[in-house]
Amino acid sequence: MQVIATAQHTPISRDERRRYERYQVRCECWIESDEASVHGLAADLGLGGLFLRTAVPIELGHRVEIVIAFGGGTQVLRGHGIVTRSVRAQRGLRHGIGIELTEIYEGADALARLARPNA
């Protein structure tokens, strides 16, 4: 995973609705739901969730299985989530999916290091 941030590792947003900071990243994600299996690149990621762009939209409220490849595929995060935001494609952008992480059963330590890079 490549984290894209300032030298101070500044989060990209302080949205009051979020409980956790989000960081701009570039890592591959695979999302499985009852309606689709999609692949995309994460645009941002944090302890509480992620946002990614995909070719296929997934509707709000759907429960999903998540796999995120870190560090060129050497580390993997696996978990479950729920779609909390669904943005339709417009003006050359792909669909967007915001996912709240509800369970992480593999790779939680790598995600925690993202939030504490100097720890």
C-alpha positions as CSV (number, residue, x, y, z in Angstrom):
1,M,0.0,0.0,0.0
2,Q,1.2,3.5,-0.8
3,V,0.0,6.1,1.6
4,I,-0.3,9.6,0.1
5,A,0.0,12.2,2.7
6,T,2.2,15.1,3.8
7,A,5.4,14.6,5.7
8,Q,3.4,14.9,9.0
9,H,1.1,12.1,7.7
10,T,-1.9,14.4,7.8
11,P,-5.4,12.9,7.3
12,I,-7.3,14.1,4.3
13,S,-10.5,15.0,6.1
14,R,-11.9,15.8,9.5
15,D,-15.5,15.0,8.6
16,E,-17.5,15.2,11.8
17,R,-19.5,12.1,10.9
18,R,-16.4,9.9,11.0
19,R,-15.1,8.4,14.1
20,Y,-11.6,7.7,12.6
21,E,-9.3,9.6,10.4
22,R,-8.9,8.7,6.7
23,Y,-5.7,8.7,4.7
24,Q,-5.3,8.9,0.9
25,V,-3.9,5.5,-0.3
26,R,-3.4,3.5,-3.4
27,C,-4.1,-0.1,-2.8
28,E,-6.2,-2.7,-4.6
29,C,-9.5,-3.8,-3.2
30,W,-11.9,-6.6,-3.9
31,I,-15.5,-6.3,-2.7
32,E,-18.0,-9.2,-2.8
33,S,-21.8,-8.6,-2.2
34,D,-24.9,-10.5,-3.1
35,E,-25.3,-8.4,-6.2
36,A,-21.7,-8.1,-7.5
37,S,-18.1,-8.8,-7.2
38,V,-16.0,-5.7,-7.9
39,H,-12.4,-4.7,-8.0
40,G,-11.1,-1.1,-7.6
41,L,-8.5,1.1,-6.1
42,A,-9.0,2.6,-2.7
43,A,-9.0,6.4,-2.7
44,D,-8.9,6.7,1.1
45,L,-8.7,4.3,4.0
46,G,-8.8,4.4,7.8
47,L,-9.6,2.3,10.9
48,G,-13.3,2.8,10.3
49,G,-13.7,2.4,6.6
50,L,-12.7,3.1,3.0
51,F,-13.8,4.7,-0.2
52,L,-13.0,3.2,-3.6
53,R,-13.9,3.8,-7.2
54,T,-15.3,0.8,-9.2
55,A,-16.9,0.0,-12.5
56,V,-20.0,-1.4,-10.8
57,P,-22.1,0.4,-8.2
58,I,-23.2,-1.3,-5.0
59,E,-26.3,0.1,-3.3
60,L,-26.5,1.6,0.2
61,G,-27.0,-0.8,3.0
62,H,-25.5,-3.9,1.3
63,R,-23.2,-6.0,3.4
64,V,-19.9,-6.8,1.7
65,E,-16.8,-9.0,2.1
66,I,-13.6,-6.9,1.7
67,V,-10.1,-7.8,0.7
68,I,-7.4,-5.1,0.5
69,A,-3.9,-5.8,-0.7
70,F,-1.2,-3.9,1.1
71,G,2.5,-3.5,0.3
72,G,2.4,-4.8,-3.2
73,G,0.3,-7.8,-2.1
74,T,2.6,-8.9,0.8
75,Q,0.0,-8.0,3.4
76,V,-3.7,-8.5,3.2
77,L,-6.7,-7.1,5.1
78,R,-9.8,-9.2,5.1
79,G,-13.1,-8.2,6.7
80,H,-16.8,-7.4,6.5
81,G,-18.4,-4.0,6.0
82,I,-21.6,-2.2,5.0
83,V,-22.0,0.2,2.1
84,T,-22.7,3.6,3.7
85,R,-22.2,5.8,0.6
86,S,-22.9,5.0,-3.1
87,V,-21.9,7.6,-5.7
88,R,-23.0,7.2,-9.3
89,A,-20.4,7.7,-12.1
90,Q,-20.3,11.2,-13.6
91,R,-18.1,13.2,-15.9
92,G,-15.4,10.6,-16.5
93,L,-15.2,9.3,-12.9
94,R,-16.1,5.7,-12.0
95,H,-18.8,4.8,-9.4
96,G,-17.8,5.4,-5.8
97,I,-18.5,3.2,-2.8
98,G,-18.0,4.2,0.8
99,I,-17.7,1.2,3.2
100,E,-17.8,1.1,7.0
101,L,-15.6,-1.7,8.3
102,T,-17.7,-3.7,10.7
103,E,-15.3,-6.6,11.2
104,I,-11.6,-7.1,10.4
105,Y,-10.5,-10.8,10.7
106,E,-7.1,-10.5,9.1
107,G,-4.6,-7.6,8.8
108,A,-5.9,-5.3,11.5
109,D,-2.4,-4.7,12.7
110,A,-1.3,-3.3,9.3
111,L,-4.3,-1.0,9.2
112,A,-3.6,0.2,12.8
113,R,0.0,1.1,11.7
114,L,-1.5,3.3,9.0
115,A,-3.1,5.4,11.7
116,R,0.1,5.5,13.9
117,P,3.0,5.6,11.4
118,N,5.5,6.8,13.9
119,A,4.5,4.3,16.6
